[in-house]
Amino acid sequence: MTKSLNDLRFDPETGEALWVEEDYCTPPLAMEREVLDQYFDDLIIVEADVNETEGWERIEEYPLLWDEITGEA
């Protein structure tokens, strides 16, 4: 989860944070919710059965969220 949060992406059109989390829980992110719910509203699982590499390739064009927050973008 730390790697995923360090690599968070930002969609400037929607204002959403994007990341890929390989997860085997039912429901997805069940174990991570305690932490994620402190920082994010309305978590949406886009596609539950995509592999991690393919998922990151889909969002690699978006800027890093932390660069947007710190103004380093």
All heavy atoms as a GROMACS GRO file, in nm:
protein
  604
    1MET      N    1   0.082  -0.119   0.000
    1MET     CA    2   0.000   0.000   0.000
    1MET      C    3   0.087   0.125   0.000
    1MET      O    4   0.051   0.224  -0.065
    1MET     CB    5  -0.095   0.000   0.119
    1MET     CG    6  -0.197   0.110   0.113
    1MET     SD    7  -0.337   0.085   0.220
    1MET     CE    8  -0.294   0.190   0.355
    2THR      N    9   0.200   0.124   0.068
    2THR     CA   10   0.289   0.240   0.072
    2THR      C   11   0.337   0.277  -0.067
    2THR      O   12   0.334   0.394  -0.105
    2THR     CB   13   0.409   0.214   0.165
    2THR    OG1   14   0.360   0.188   0.296
    2THR    CG2   15   0.503   0.333   0.168
    3LYS      N   16   0.380   0.178  -0.146
    3LYS     CA   17   0.425   0.207  -0.282
    3LYS      C   18   0.313   0.270  -0.363
    3LYS      O   19   0.334   0.369  -0.433
    3LYS     CB   20   0.474   0.080  -0.352
    3LYS     CG   21   0.520   0.107  -0.494
    3LYS     CD   22   0.539  -0.020  -0.573
    3LYS     CE   23   0.585   0.002  -0.715
    3LYS     NZ   24   0.532   0.114  -0.788
    4SER      N   25   0.194   0.214  -0.353
    4SER     CA   26   0.080   0.269  -0.428
    4SER      C   27   0.052   0.413  -0.389
    4SER      O   28   0.027   0.497  -0.474
    4SER     CB   29  -0.044   0.183  -0.405
    4SER     OG   30  -0.025   0.055  -0.458
    5LEU      N   31   0.054   0.443  -0.261
    5LEU     CA   32   0.025   0.580  -0.216
    5LEU      C   33   0.138   0.676  -0.253
    5LEU      O   34   0.113   0.793  -0.281
    5LEU     CB   35  -0.004   0.582  -0.067
    5LEU     CG   36  -0.132   0.509  -0.027
    5LEU    CD1   37  -0.150   0.510   0.124
    5LEU    CD2   38  -0.254   0.568  -0.095
    6ASN      N   39   0.262   0.629  -0.255
    6ASN     CA   40   0.372   0.714  -0.299
    6ASN      C   41   0.362   0.746  -0.447
    6ASN      O   42   0.409   0.850  -0.491
    6ASN     CB   43   0.507   0.648  -0.270
    6ASN     CG   44   0.546   0.658  -0.125
    6ASN    OD1   45   0.505   0.750  -0.055
    6ASN    ND2   46   0.624   0.564  -0.079
    7ASP      N   47   0.304   0.656  -0.525
    7ASP     CA   48   0.292   0.673  -0.669
    7ASP      C   49   0.154   0.724  -0.712
    7ASP      O   50   0.119   0.716  -0.830
    7ASP     CB   51   0.320   0.540  -0.740
    7ASP     CG   52   0.465   0.497  -0.727
    7ASP    OD1   53   0.551   0.585  -0.705
    7ASP    OD2   54   0.492   0.377  -0.741
    8LEU      N   55   0.075   0.776  -0.620
    8LEU     CA   56  -0.058   0.829  -0.652
    8LEU      C   57  -0.052   0.924  -0.770
    8LEU      O   58   0.040   1.004  -0.783
    8LEU     CB   59  -0.113   0.910  -0.534
    8LEU     CG   60  -0.177   0.836  -0.419
    8LEU    CD1   61  -0.200   0.932  -0.304
    8LEU    CD2   62  -0.305   0.771  -0.460
    9ARG      N   63  -0.151   0.916  -0.855
    9ARG     CA   64  -0.165   1.005  -0.969
    9ARG      C   65  -0.284   1.096  -0.945
    9ARG      O   66  -0.369   1.067  -0.861
    9ARG     CB   67  -0.183   0.926  -1.099
    9ARG     CG   68  -0.070   0.830  -1.128
    9ARG     CD   69   0.060   0.904  -1.143
    9ARG     NE   70   0.171   0.813  -1.159
    9ARG     CZ   71   0.274   0.837  -1.237
    9ARG    NH1   72   0.281   0.948  -1.308
    9ARG    NH2   73   0.372   0.751  -1.244
   10PHE      N   74  -0.289   1.204  -1.020
   10PHE     CA   75  -0.395   1.303  -1.005
   10PHE      C   76  -0.457   1.331  -1.141
   10PHE      O   77  -0.387   1.359  -1.238
   10PHE     CB   78  -0.336   1.432  -0.948
   10PHE     CG   79  -0.433   1.546  -0.939
   10PHE    CD1   80  -0.534   1.544  -0.845
   10PHE    CD2   81  -0.423   1.654  -1.025
   10PHE    CE1   82  -0.624   1.650  -0.836
   10PHE    CE2   83  -0.512   1.760  -1.016
   10PHE     CZ   84  -0.612   1.757  -0.922
   11ASP      N   85  -0.589   1.322  -1.150
   11ASP     CA   86  -0.661   1.355  -1.273
   11ASP      C   87  -0.709   1.499  -1.260
   11ASP      O   88  -0.804   1.527  -1.187
   11ASP     CB   89  -0.779   1.260  -1.294
   11ASP     CG   90  -0.852   1.284  -1.424
   11ASP    OD1   91  -0.838   1.394  -1.482
   11ASP    OD2   92  -0.925   1.194  -1.467
   12PRO      N   93  -0.643   1.594  -1.328
   12PRO     CA   94  -0.682   1.734  -1.315
   12PRO      C   95  -0.823   1.765  -1.364
   12PRO      O   96  -0.883   1.862  -1.320
   12PRO     CB   97  -0.578   1.811  -1.396
   12PRO     CG   98  -0.492   1.711  -1.464
   12PRO     CD   99  -0.529   1.575  -1.416
   13GLU      N  100  -0.876   1.684  -1.453
   13GLU     CA  101  -1.011   1.709  -1.505
   13GLU      C  102  -1.119   1.674  -1.403
   13GLU      O  103  -1.221   1.741  -1.394
   13GLU     CB  104  -1.034   1.629  -1.632
   13GLU     CG  105  -0.955   1.682  -1.750
   13GLU     CD  106  -0.988   1.611  -1.879
   13GLU    OE1  107  -1.098   1.554  -1.892
   13GLU    OE2  108  -0.901   1.612  -1.968
   14THR      N  109  -1.096   1.569  -1.324
   14THR     CA  110  -1.198   1.525  -1.228
   14THR      C  111  -1.162   1.559  -1.084
   14THR      O  112  -1.247   1.553  -0.997
   14THR     CB  113  -1.219   1.373  -1.237
   14THR    OG1  114  -1.098   1.307  -1.196
   14THR    CG2  115  -1.257   1.330  -1.376
   15GLY      N  116  -1.033   1.590  -1.059
   15GLY     CA  117  -0.987   1.615  -0.923
   15GLY      C  118  -0.970   1.487  -0.842
   15GLY      O  119  -0.954   1.493  -0.721
   16GLU      N  120  -0.970   1.374  -0.910
   16GLU     CA  121  -0.959   1.244  -0.840
   16GLU      C  122  -0.814   1.198  -0.828
   16GLU      O  123  -0.733   1.222  -0.916
   16GLU     CB  124  -1.037   1.137  -0.917
   16GLU     CG  125  -1.185   1.163  -0.922
   16GLU     CD  126  -1.258   1.066  -1.011
   16GLU    OE1  127  -1.206   1.026  -1.116
   16GLU    OE2  128  -1.372   1.031  -0.974
   17ALA      N  129  -0.787   1.132  -0.718
   17ALA     CA  130  -0.660   1.062  -0.700
   17ALA      C  131  -0.675   0.923  -0.761
   17ALA      O  132  -0.779   0.859  -0.745
   17ALA     CB  133  -0.624   1.051  -0.553
   18LEU      N  134  -0.572   0.878  -0.831
   18LEU     CA  135  -0.575   0.748  -0.898
   18LEU      C  136  -0.457   0.664  -0.852
   18LEU      O  137  -0.345   0.715  -0.842
   18LEU     CB  138  -0.565   0.766  -1.050
   18LEU     CG  139  -0.659   0.866  -1.115
   18LEU    CD1  140  -0.617   0.893  -1.259
   18LEU    CD2  141  -0.801   0.812  -1.111
   19TRP      N  142  -0.482   0.538  -0.825
   19TRP     CA  143  -0.372   0.448  -0.796
   19TRP      C  144  -0.416   0.305  -0.822
   19TRP      O  145  -0.532   0.277  -0.841
   19TRP     CB  146  -0.316   0.464  -0.656
   19TRP     CG  147  -0.400   0.410  -0.544
   19TRP    CD1  148  -0.390   0.284  -0.488
   19TRP    CD2  149  -0.503   0.476  -0.472
   19TRP    NE1  150  -0.480   0.270  -0.386
   19TRP    CE2  151  -0.551   0.386  -0.373
   19TRP    CE3  152  -0.559   0.602  -0.479
   19TRP    CZ2  153  -0.653   0.420  -0.286
   19TRP    CZ3  154  -0.660   0.635  -0.392
   19TRP    CH2  155  -0.705   0.545  -0.297
   20VAL      N  156  -0.317   0.217  -0.820
   20VAL     CA  157  -0.343   0.076  -0.844
   20VAL      C  158  -0.305   0.001  -0.717
   20VAL      O  159  -0.196   0.019  -0.664
   20VAL     CB  160  -0.260   0.023  -0.962
   20VAL    CG1  161  -0.281  -0.125  -0.982
   20VAL    CG2  162  -0.294   0.100  -1.088
   21GLU      N  163  -0.395  -0.079  -0.670
   21GLU     CA  164  -0.372  -0.157  -0.549
   21GLU      C  165  -0.407  -0.302  -0.579
   21GLU      O  166  -0.521  -0.333  -0.609
   21GLU     CB  167  -0.460  -0.105  -0.435
   21GLU     CG  168  -0.436  -0.171  -0.303
   21GLU     CD  169  -0.302  -0.134  -0.243
   21GLU    OE1  170  -0.260  -0.018  -0.252
   21GLU    OE2  171  -0.238  -0.224  -0.186
   22GLU      N  172  -0.306  -0.387  -0.580
   22GLU     CA  173  -0.334  -0.529  -0.599
   22GLU      C  174  -0.396  -0.580  -0.470
   22GLU      O  175  -0.337  -0.568  -0.364
   22GLU     CB  176  -0.206  -0.605  -0.631
   22GLU     CG  177  -0.234  -0.746  -0.675
   22GLU     CD  178  -0.113  -0.813  -0.735
   22GLU    OE1  179  -0.034  -0.746  -0.803
   22GLU    OE2  180  -0.099  -0.933  -0.712
   23ASP      N  181  -0.514  -0.632  -0.481
   23ASP     CA  182  -0.590  -0.665  -0.361
   23ASP      C  183  -0.668  -0.794  -0.381
   23ASP      O  184  -0.726  -0.816  -0.487
   23ASP     CB  185  -0.687  -0.550  -0.332
   23ASP     CG  186  -0.753  -0.561  -0.197
   23ASP    OD1  187  -0.694  -0.620  -0.106
   23ASP    OD2  188  -0.865  -0.511  -0.183
   24TYR      N  189  -0.667  -0.876  -0.279
   24TYR     CA  190  -0.737  -1.004  -0.287
   24TYR      C  191  -0.850  -1.015  -0.186
   24TYR      O  192  -0.904  -1.121  -0.166
   24TYR     CB  193  -0.636  -1.118  -0.266
   24TYR     CG  194  -0.523  -1.113  -0.366
   24TYR    CD1  195  -0.399  -1.065  -0.330
   24TYR    CD2  196  -0.544  -1.153  -0.497
   24TYR    CE1  197  -0.296  -1.060  -0.423
   24TYR    CE2  198  -0.442  -1.147  -0.590
   24TYR     CZ  199  -0.317  -1.101  -0.552
   24TYR     OH  200  -0.217  -1.094  -0.644
   25CYS      N  201  -0.886  -0.904  -0.126
   25CYS     CA  202  -0.992  -0.903  -0.025
   25CYS      C  203  -1.130  -0.897  -0.090
   25CYS      O  204  -1.146  -0.847  -0.200
   25CYS     CB  205  -0.978  -0.782   0.066
   25CYS     SG  206  -0.827  -0.775   0.161
   26THR      N  207  -1.228  -0.944  -0.018
   26THR     CA  208  -1.366  -0.928  -0.058
   26THR      C  209  -1.440  -0.865   0.059
   26THR      O  210  -1.442  -0.924   0.166
   26THR     CB  211  -1.430  -1.064  -0.092
   26THR    OG1  212  -1.353  -1.122  -0.196
   26THR    CG2  213  -1.571  -1.047  -0.139
   27PRO      N  214  -1.494  -0.746   0.042
   27PRO     CA  215  -1.488  -0.660  -0.076
   27PRO      C  216  -1.348  -0.602  -0.094
   27PRO      O  217  -1.269  -0.601   0.001
   27PRO     CB  218  -1.590  -0.551  -0.045
   27PRO     CG  219  -1.590  -0.541   0.104
   27PRO     CD  220  -1.566  -0.681   0.153
   28PRO      N  221  -1.317  -0.551  -0.215
   28PRO     CA  222  -1.185  -0.493  -0.240
   28PRO      C  223  -1.150  -0.384  -0.140
   28PRO      O  224  -1.236  -0.306  -0.099
   28PRO     CB  225  -1.197  -0.436  -0.382
   28PRO     CG  226  -1.304  -0.518  -0.445
   28PRO     CD  227  -1.401  -0.549  -0.334
   29LEU      N  228  -1.026  -0.382  -0.100
   29LEU     CA  229  -0.971  -0.283  -0.006
   29LEU      C  230  -1.029  -0.293   0.134
   29LEU      O  231  -1.018  -0.199   0.213
   29LEU     CB  232  -0.985  -0.140  -0.060
   29LEU     CG  233  -0.916  -0.112  -0.192
   29LEU    CD1  234  -0.949   0.029  -0.238
   29LEU    CD2  235  -0.766  -0.130  -0.182
   30ALA      N  236  -1.086  -0.405   0.168
   30ALA     CA  237  -1.148  -0.420   0.300
   30ALA      C  238  -1.049  -0.392   0.413
   30ALA      O  239  -1.080  -0.320   0.508
   30ALA     CB  240  -1.208  -0.559   0.315
   31MET      N  241  -0.929  -0.446   0.404
   31MET     CA  242  -0.830  -0.427   0.509
   31MET      C  243  -0.773  -0.286   0.510
   31MET      O  244  -0.738  -0.232   0.614
   31MET     CB  245  -0.718  -0.530   0.496
   31MET     CG  246  -0.763  -0.671   0.524
   31MET     SD  247  -0.640  -0.800   0.493
   31MET     CE  248  -0.489  -0.731   0.552
   32GLU      N  249  -0.762  -0.224   0.392
   32GLU     CA  250  -0.701  -0.093   0.380
   32GLU      C  251  -0.796   0.022   0.416
   32GLU      O  252  -0.753   0.134   0.438
   32GLU     CB  253  -0.650  -0.071   0.238
   32GLU     CG  254  -0.535  -0.160   0.200
   32GLU     CD  255  -0.575  -0.297   0.146
   32GLU    OE1  256  -0.695  -0.334   0.156
   32GLU    OE2  257  -0.489  -0.368   0.095
   33ARG      N  258  -0.924  -0.004   0.422
   33ARG     CA  259  -1.023   0.101   0.443
   33ARG      C  260  -0.999   0.182   0.570
   33ARG      O  261  -1.025   0.303   0.572
   33ARG     CB  262  -1.165   0.042   0.450
   33ARG     CG  263  -1.219  -0.001   0.320
   33ARG     CD  264  -1.260   0.117   0.237
   33ARG     NE  265  -1.345   0.068   0.130
   33ARG     CZ  266  -1.402   0.144   0.042
   33ARG    NH1  267  -1.387   0.273   0.048
   33ARG    NH2  268  -1.474   0.091  -0.053
   34GLU      N  269  -0.954   0.119   0.674
   34GLU     CA  270  -0.931   0.192   0.800
   34GLU      C  271  -0.838   0.310   0.779
   34GLU      O  272  -0.858   0.418   0.834
   34GLU     CB  273  -0.875   0.097   0.906
   34GLU     CG  274  -0.861   0.162   1.042
   34GLU     CD  275  -0.817   0.063   1.148
   34GLU    OE1  276  -0.853  -0.056   1.140
   34GLU    OE2  277  -0.746   0.106   1.240
   35VAL      N  278  -0.735   0.293   0.697
   35VAL     CA  279  -0.642   0.401   0.668
   35VAL      C  280  -0.695   0.491   0.556
   35VAL      O  281  -0.699   0.613   0.569
   35VAL     CB  282  -0.504   0.344   0.628
   35VAL    CG1  283  -0.410   0.455   0.582
   35VAL    CG2  284  -0.443   0.268   0.744
   36LEU      N  285  -0.737   0.430   0.445
   36LEU     CA  286  -0.779   0.508   0.330
   36LEU      C  287  -0.897   0.599   0.359
   36LEU      O  288  -0.903   0.712   0.310
   36LEU     CB  289  -0.814   0.415   0.213
   36LEU     CG  290  -0.697   0.335   0.158
   36LEU    CD1  291  -0.746   0.235   0.054
   36LEU    CD2  292  -0.590   0.426   0.100
   37ASP      N  293  -0.991   0.555   0.440
   37ASP     CA  294  -1.109   0.636   0.471
   37ASP      C  295  -1.075   0.762   0.550
   37ASP      O  296  -1.154   0.856   0.555
   37ASP     CB  297  -1.214   0.553   0.544
   37ASP     CG  298  -1.287   0.457   0.452
   37ASP    OD1  299  -1.280   0.475   0.329
   37ASP    OD2  300  -1.352   0.364   0.504
   38GLN      N  301  -0.956   0.767   0.610
   38GLN     CA  302  -0.914   0.887   0.681
   38GLN      C  303  -0.875   0.999   0.584
   38GLN      O  304  -0.878   1.116   0.620
   38GLN     CB  305  -0.796   0.857   0.773
   38GLN     CG  306  -0.828   0.765   0.887
   38GLN     CD  307  -0.705   0.734   0.969
   38GLN    OE1  308  -0.623   0.822   0.996
   38GLN    NE2  309  -0.690   0.609   1.009
   39TYR      N  310  -0.837   0.962   0.462
   39TYR     CA  311  -0.783   1.059   0.368
   39TYR      C  312  -0.863   1.077   0.240
   39TYR      O  313  -0.846   1.177   0.170
   39TYR     CB  314  -0.640   1.019   0.330
   39TYR     CG  315  -0.551   1.010   0.451
   39TYR    CD1  316  -0.522   0.886   0.508
   39TYR    CD2  317  -0.500   1.124   0.511
   39TYR    CE1  318  -0.442   0.878   0.621
   39TYR    CE2  319  -0.420   1.117   0.623
   39TYR     CZ  320  -0.392   0.992   0.678
   39TYR     OH  321  -0.313   0.985   0.789
   40PHE      N  322  -0.948   0.979   0.207
   40PHE     CA  323  -1.020   0.983   0.081
   40PHE      C  324  -1.169   0.962   0.104
   40PHE      O  325  -1.209   0.884   0.188
   40PHE     CB  326  -0.969   0.874  -0.015
   40PHE     CG  327  -0.824   0.889  -0.050
   40PHE    CD1  328  -0.728   0.814   0.016
   40PHE    CD2  329  -0.784   0.979  -0.147
   40PHE    CE1  330  -0.593   0.828  -0.015
   40PHE    CE2  331  -0.650   0.993  -0.179
   40PHE     CZ  332  -0.554   0.918  -0.112
   41ASP      N  333  -1.249   1.033   0.025
   41ASP     CA  334  -1.394   1.014   0.025
   41ASP      C  335  -1.432   0.940  -0.102
   41ASP      O  336  -1.367   0.956  -0.205
   41ASP     CB  337  -1.466   1.150   0.024
   41ASP     CG  338  -1.438   1.231   0.148
   41ASP    OD1  339  -1.427   1.172   0.256
   41ASP    OD2  340  -1.424   1.354   0.136
   42ASP      N  341  -1.537   0.864  -0.097
   42ASP     CA  342  -1.593   0.802  -0.216
   42ASP      C  343  -1.493   0.717  -0.294
   42ASP      O  344  -1.471   0.738  -0.414
   42ASP     CB  345  -1.652   0.909  -0.309
   42ASP     CG  346  -1.758   0.992  -0.240
   42ASP    OD1  347  -1.836   0.934  -0.162
   42ASP    OD2  348  -1.762   1.113  -0.263
   43LEU      N  349  -1.429   0.621  -0.228
   43LEU     CA  350  -1.340   0.529  -0.299
   43LEU      C  351  -1.420   0.448  -0.400
   43LEU      O  352  -1.526   0.395  -0.369
   43LEU     CB  353  -1.272   0.433  -0.201
   43LEU     CG  354  -1.167   0.493  -0.111
   43LEU    CD1  355  -1.117   0.388  -0.013
   43LEU    CD2  356  -1.051   0.548  -0.191
   44ILE      N  357  -1.369   0.441  -0.521
   44ILE     CA  358  -1.437   0.369  -0.628
   44ILE      C  359  -1.341   0.266  -0.684
   44ILE      O  360  -1.228   0.299  -0.721
   44ILE     CB  361  -1.479   0.466  -0.741
   44ILE    CG1  362  -1.575   0.571  -0.686
   44ILE    CG2  363  -1.541   0.389  -0.857
   44ILE    CD1  364  -1.598   0.686  -0.783
   45ILE      N  365  -1.385   0.142  -0.692
   45ILE     CA  366  -1.308   0.036  -0.754
   45ILE      C  367  -1.346   0.036  -0.902
   45ILE      O  368  -1.461   0.009  -0.937
   45ILE     CB  369  -1.339  -0.102  -0.692
   45ILE    CG1  370  -1.325  -0.100  -0.541
   45ILE    CG2  371  -1.254  -0.209  -0.757
   45ILE    CD1  372  -1.190  -0.063  -0.488
   46VAL      N  373  -1.251   0.067  -0.988
   46VAL     CA  374  -1.282   0.079  -1.130
   46VAL      C  375  -1.286  -0.056  -1.197
   46VAL      O  376  -1.378  -0.088  -1.269
   46VAL     CB  377  -1.181   0.172  -1.201
   46VAL    CG1  378  -1.204   0.173  -1.350
   46VAL    CG2  379  -1.190   0.312  -1.143
   47GLU      N  380  -1.185  -0.137  -1.175
   47GLU     CA  381  -1.182  -0.269  -1.236
   47GLU      C  382  -1.108  -0.362  -1.142
   47GLU      O  383  -0.990  -0.344  -1.116
   47GLU     CB  384  -1.111  -0.264  -1.372
   47GLU     CG  385  -1.120  -0.393  -1.448
   47GLU     CD  386  -1.064  -0.378  -1.589
   47GLU    OE1  387  -1.068  -0.268  -1.645
   47GLU    OE2  388  -1.018  -0.480  -1.641
   48ALA      N  389  -1.178  -0.458  -1.090
   48ALA     CA  390  -1.120  -0.544  -0.988
   48ALA      C  391  -1.023  -0.647  -1.044
   48ALA      O  392  -0.938  -0.696  -0.971
   48ALA     CB  393  -1.232  -0.616  -0.912
   49ASP      N  394  -1.032  -0.683  -1.171
   49ASP     CA  395  -0.947  -0.791  -1.220
   49ASP      C  396  -0.847  -0.748  -1.326
   49ASP      O  397  -0.832  -0.808  -1.430
   49ASP     CB  398  -1.033  -0.907  -1.271
   49ASP     CG  399  -1.128  -0.865  -1.382
   49ASP    OD1  400  -1.143  -0.744  -1.403
   49ASP    OD2  401  -1.185  -0.953  -1.447
   50VAL      N  402  -0.775  -0.639  -1.300
   50VAL     CA  403  -0.666  -0.594  -1.387
   50VAL      C  404  -0.536  -0.618  -1.312
   50VAL      O  405  -0.529  -0.600  -1.191
   50VAL     CB  406  -0.683  -0.446  -1.427
   50VAL    CG1  407  -0.675  -0.356  -1.306
   50VAL    CG2  408  -0.583  -0.406  -1.532
   51ASN      N  409  -0.431  -0.663  -1.383
   51ASN     CA  410  -0.305  -0.686  -1.312
   51ASN      C  411  -0.237  -0.553  -1.282
   51ASN      O  412  -0.264  -0.451  -1.345
   51ASN     CB  413  -0.214  -0.783  -1.388
   51ASN     CG  414  -0.148  -0.722  -1.510
   51ASN    OD1  415  -0.090  -0.615  -1.504
   51ASN    ND2  416  -0.157  -0.792  -1.622
   52GLU      N  417  -0.151  -0.556  -1.184
   52GLU     CA  418  -0.091  -0.433  -1.132
   52GLU      C  419  -0.013  -0.356  -1.240
   52GLU      O  420  -0.027  -0.234  -1.252
   52GLU     CB  421  -0.001  -0.466  -1.014
   52GLU     CG  422   0.048  -0.346  -0.940
   52GLU     CD  423   0.122  -0.382  -0.812
   52GLU    OE1  424   0.141  -0.501  -0.782
   52GLU    OE2  425   0.160  -0.288  -0.742
   53THR      N  426   0.066  -0.425  -1.320
   53THR     CA  427   0.145  -0.359  -1.423
   53THR      C  428   0.056  -0.289  -1.525
   53THR      O  429   0.077  -0.173  -1.559
   53THR     CB  430   0.236  -0.461  -1.495
   53THR    OG1  431   0.323  -0.521  -1.398
   53THR    CG2  432   0.320  -0.395  -1.603
   54GLU      N  433  -0.047  -0.357  -1.572
   54GLU     CA  434  -0.140  -0.298  -1.668
   54GLU      C  435  -0.212  -0.178  -1.607
   54GLU      O  436  -0.233  -0.077  -1.673
   54GLU     CB  437  -0.241  -0.403  -1.713
   54GLU     CG  438  -0.339  -0.352  -1.816
   54GLU     CD  439  -0.443  -0.456  -1.854
   54GLU    OE1  440  -0.416  -0.577  -1.841
   54GLU    OE2  441  -0.552  -0.415  -1.896
   55GLY      N  442  -0.249  -0.189  -1.482
   55GLY     CA  443  -0.317  -0.079  -1.415
   55GLY      C  444  -0.232   0.046  -1.410
   55GLY      O  445  -0.279   0.156  -1.442
   56TRP      N  446  -0.104   0.032  -1.371
   56TRP     CA  447  -0.016   0.149  -1.365
   56TRP      C  448   0.008   0.206  -1.504
   56TRP      O  449   0.017   0.329  -1.520
   56TRP     CB  450   0.115   0.115  -1.296
   56TRP     CG  451   0.100   0.108  -1.148
   56TRP    CD1  452   0.109  -0.003  -1.069
   56TRP    CD2  453   0.070   0.216  -1.059
   56TRP    NE1  454   0.086   0.029  -0.938
   56TRP    CE2  455   0.062   0.163  -0.929
   56TRP    CE3  456   0.049   0.351  -1.075
   56TRP    CZ2  457   0.034   0.241  -0.816
   56TRP    CZ3  458   0.021   0.429  -0.963
   56TRP    CH2  459   0.015   0.373  -0.836
   57GLU      N  460   0.016   0.121  -1.605
   57GLU     CA  461   0.033   0.171  -1.742
   57GLU      C  462  -0.086   0.257  -1.784
   57GLU      O  463  -0.070   0.353  -1.857
   57GLU     CB  464   0.051   0.054  -1.840
   57GLU     CG  465   0.186  -0.012  -1.826
   57GLU     CD  466   0.201  -0.140  -1.908
   57GLU    OE1  467   0.102  -0.184  -1.971
   57GLU    OE2  468   0.311  -0.197  -1.908
   58ARG      N  469  -0.205   0.222  -1.739
   58ARG     CA  470  -0.325   0.298  -1.774
   58ARG      C  471  -0.324   0.440  -1.717
   58ARG      O  472  -0.387   0.530  -1.772
   58ARG     CB  473  -0.450   0.227  -1.725
   58ARG     CG  474  -0.484   0.104  -1.800
   58ARG     CD  475  -0.613   0.048  -1.746
   58ARG     NE  476  -0.648  -0.078  -1.807
   58ARG     CZ  477  -0.758  -0.146  -1.780
   58ARG    NH1  478  -0.844  -0.099  -1.691
   58ARG    NH2  479  -0.782  -0.260  -1.839
   59ILE      N  480  -0.257   0.460  -1.605
   59ILE     CA  481  -0.263   0.592  -1.540
   59ILE      C  482  -0.128   0.665  -1.539
   59ILE      O  483  -0.118   0.774  -1.483
   59ILE     CB  484  -0.319   0.581  -1.397
   59ILE    CG1  485  -0.227   0.501  -1.306
   59ILE    CG2  486  -0.460   0.524  -1.398
   59ILE    CD1  487  -0.267   0.501  -1.160
   60GLU      N  488  -0.027   0.611  -1.604
   60GLU     CA  489   0.107   0.670  -1.598
   60GLU      C  490   0.114   0.810  -1.659
   60GLU      O  491   0.203   0.888  -1.625
   60GLU     CB  492   0.211   0.579  -1.662
   60GLU     CG  493   0.198   0.564  -1.811
   60GLU     CD  494   0.294   0.460  -1.869
   60GLU    OE1  495   0.382   0.412  -1.796
   60GLU    OE2  496   0.280   0.428  -1.986
   61GLU      N  497   0.020   0.845  -1.748
   61GLU     CA  498   0.023   0.977  -1.811
   61GLU      C  499  -0.021   1.089  -1.716
   61GLU      O  500   0.004   1.206  -1.741
   61GLU     CB  501  -0.068   0.979  -1.934
   61GLU     CG  502  -0.214   0.980  -1.894
   61GLU     CD  503  -0.303   0.899  -1.985
   61GLU    OE1  504  -0.262   0.793  -2.029
   61GLU    OE2  505  -0.416   0.945  -2.008
   62TYR      N  506  -0.088   1.054  -1.609
   62TYR     CA  507  -0.135   1.155  -1.514
   62TYR      C  508  -0.021   1.201  -1.424
   62TYR      O  509   0.068   1.124  -1.392
   62TYR     CB  510  -0.248   1.099  -1.428
   62TYR     CG  511  -0.373   1.068  -1.506
   62TYR    CD1  512  -0.401   0.938  -1.547
   62TYR    CD2  513  -0.462   1.170  -1.541
   62TYR    CE1  514  -0.516   0.909  -1.620
   62TYR    CE2  515  -0.577   1.141  -1.614
   62TYR     CZ  516  -0.602   1.011  -1.653
   62TYR     OH  517  -0.716   0.985  -1.726
   63PRO      N  518  -0.024   1.328  -1.380
   63PRO     CA  519   0.081   1.378  -1.290
   63PRO      C  520   0.073   1.312  -1.152
   63PRO      O  521  -0.033   1.265  -1.111
   63PRO     CB  522   0.053   1.528  -1.281
   63PRO     CG  523  -0.092   1.542  -1.316
   63PRO     CD  524  -0.125   1.430  -1.409
   64LEU      N  525   0.185   1.309  -1.084
   64LEU     CA  526   0.188   1.256  -0.947
   64LEU      C  527   0.109   1.349  -0.855
   64LEU      O  528   0.124   1.472  -0.861
   64LEU     CB  529   0.332   1.244  -0.896
   64LEU     CG  530   0.416   1.136  -0.961
   64LEU    CD1  531   0.562   1.153  -0.922
   64LEU    CD2  532   0.367   0.998  -0.922
   65LEU      N  533   0.027   1.292  -0.771
   65LEU     CA  534  -0.055   1.372  -0.679
   65LEU      C  535   0.034   1.455  -0.587
   65LEU      O  536   0.007   1.573  -0.564
   65LEU     CB  537  -0.146   1.281  -0.597
   65LEU     CG  538  -0.229   1.353  -0.490
   65LEU    CD1  539  -0.329   1.448  -0.553
   65LEU    CD2  540  -0.300   1.253  -0.401
   66TRP      N  541   0.140   1.397  -0.536
   66TRP     CA  542   0.224   1.470  -0.440
   66TRP      C  543   0.292   1.589  -0.505
   66TRP      O  544   0.314   1.692  -0.440
   66TRP     CB  545   0.325   1.376  -0.374
   66TRP     CG  546   0.255   1.260  -0.311
   66TRP    CD1  547   0.272   1.128  -0.338
   66TRP    CD2  548   0.153   1.266  -0.209
   66TRP    NE1  549   0.187   1.052  -0.262
   66TRP    CE2  550   0.113   1.132  -0.182
   66TRP    CE3  551   0.090   1.368  -0.140
   66TRP    CZ2  552   0.014   1.101  -0.088
   66TRP    CZ3  553  -0.008   1.336  -0.048
   66TRP    CH2  554  -0.044   1.204  -0.022
   67ASP      N  555   0.326   1.581  -0.634
   67ASP     CA  556   0.380   1.697  -0.704
   67ASP      C  557   0.275   1.807  -0.716
   67ASP      O  558   0.308   1.925  -0.704
   67ASP     CB  559   0.429   1.658  -0.844
   67ASP     CG  560   0.555   1.573  -0.842
   67ASP    OD1  561   0.617   1.560  -0.734
   67ASP    OD2  562   0.591   1.518  -0.948
   68GLU      N  563   0.150   1.769  -0.739
   68GLU     CA  564   0.043   1.868  -0.746
   68GLU      C  565   0.024   1.937  -0.612
   68GLU      O  566   0.007   2.058  -0.604
   68GLU     CB  567  -0.088   1.801  -0.787
   68GLU     CG  568  -0.091   1.750  -0.928
   68GLU     CD  569  -0.090   1.862  -1.031
   68GLU    OE1  570  -0.158   1.964  -1.010
   68GLU    OE2  571  -0.023   1.845  -1.133
   69ILE      N  572   0.029   1.860  -0.504
   69ILE     CA  573   0.008   1.915  -0.370
   69ILE      C  574   0.121   2.010  -0.330
   69ILE      O  575   0.097   2.116  -0.273
   69ILE     CB  576  -0.007   1.802  -0.266
   69ILE    CG1  577  -0.140   1.728  -0.290
   69ILE    CG2  578   0.002   1.855  -0.123
   69ILE    CD1  579  -0.156   1.602  -0.209
   70THR      N  580   0.245   1.972  -0.362
   70THR     CA  581   0.360   2.052  -0.320
   70THR      C  582   0.397   2.161  -0.421
   70THR      O  583   0.486   2.241  -0.395
   70THR     CB  584   0.484   1.963  -0.297
   70THR    OG1  585   0.519   1.898  -0.421
   70THR    CG2  586   0.457   1.860  -0.188
   71GLY      N  587   0.329   2.163  -0.537
   71GLY     CA  588   0.357   2.263  -0.639
   71GLY      C  589   0.479   2.233  -0.722
   71GLY      O  590   0.531   2.320  -0.791
   72GLU      N  591   0.526   2.109  -0.719
   72GLU     CA  592   0.643   2.071  -0.796
   72GLU      C  593   0.609   2.023  -0.935
   72GLU      O  594   0.696   1.980  -1.010
   72GLU     CB  595   0.721   1.961  -0.720
   72GLU     CG  596   0.777   2.010  -0.590
   72GLU     CD  597   0.852   1.902  -0.514
   72GLU    OE1  598   0.900   1.806  -0.578
   72GLU    OE2  599   0.862   1.913  -0.392
   73ALA      N  600   0.483   2.027  -0.972
   73ALA     CA  601   0.441   1.976  -1.104
   73ALA      C  602   0.485   2.067  -1.215
   73ALA      O  603   0.505   2.182  -1.201
   73ALA     CB  604   0.289   1.960  -1.107
   0.00000   0.00000   0.00000
